[in-house]
Amino acid sequence: MSEKKISEIKAEFDSADINELDNLIKEYEDDTRSGVCAAIQKAKKRIEKLEVEKERIEKLKFFENKYYDMGYKYIAGIDEVGRGPLAGPVVTCAVILPKDCDILYINDSKKISAKKREELYDEITEKALAIGIGIRDHRRIDEINILQATFEAMRDSIKNLKIKPDILLNDAVDIPEVDIKQVPIIKGDAKSISIGAASIIAKVTRDRMMEELDSYYPGYGFASNKGYGSAEHIEAIKRLGPTPIHRRTFIKNFCD
């Protein structure tokens, strides 16, 4: 049995990187004190959760692996954020991940906390082979409608990749005027690691834009609602009137 205090051993486990846990478990596995046993069980659960996440991510690579096996080298996932809000732009992203991508916790951006999205944004930006962003503002959305504005932004995100993809995995849509093979996947941001990565980059990019716009147009809650039609946001439009970044075609029911 170790001569260390239980509190010291717990602190070791709590501060350890997950890759160090196996060695710590072996070091203290003969210590029968209940506090140490509890720390070991907690560590084993951390390891089990990591293994479950690794299995989930491998399943999320199904489409990518399918097309790698068919000979495609550069696979881009494409997604959009901001089709539904009453204000601000629509933002699209195309991401090409490496074949041996080891990024965990990628998912539909709506299923991830803001803090985790920021962490994943940094990791995806660091490890992706290429990232392209496309943006269409409220004026263009009003001019040609949200779907066509989204398609324009998606085409830009593809063009802005530094590597030309061999195939596109799209979240649900088929993008017109694109000469690259496309595979629309329903709910693709939860089924494809590349589309999921694109959804995270697009979401963080747009959220940051709306948080900055909040300082220019206070009173509408853009930092919190990101331009979506929350009750408070709609009430602010009725009370204060629309801002220059509101989509006029989206707010006709709230304005005289």
Secondary structure, 3 states (H helix, E strand, C coil): CCCCCHHHHHHHHHHCCHHHHHHHHHHHCCCCCHHHHHHHHHHHHHHHHHHHHHHHHHHHCHHHHHHHHCCCCCEEEEEEECCCCCECCEEEEEEECCCCCCCCCCCCHHHCCHHHHHHHHHHHHHHCCEEEEEEECHHHHHHHCHHHHHHHHHHHHHHCCCCCCCEEEEECCCCCCCCCEEEEECCHHHCCHHHHHHHHHHHHHHHHHHHHHHHHCCCCCHHHHCCCCCHHHHHHHHHHCCCCCECCCCCHHHCC
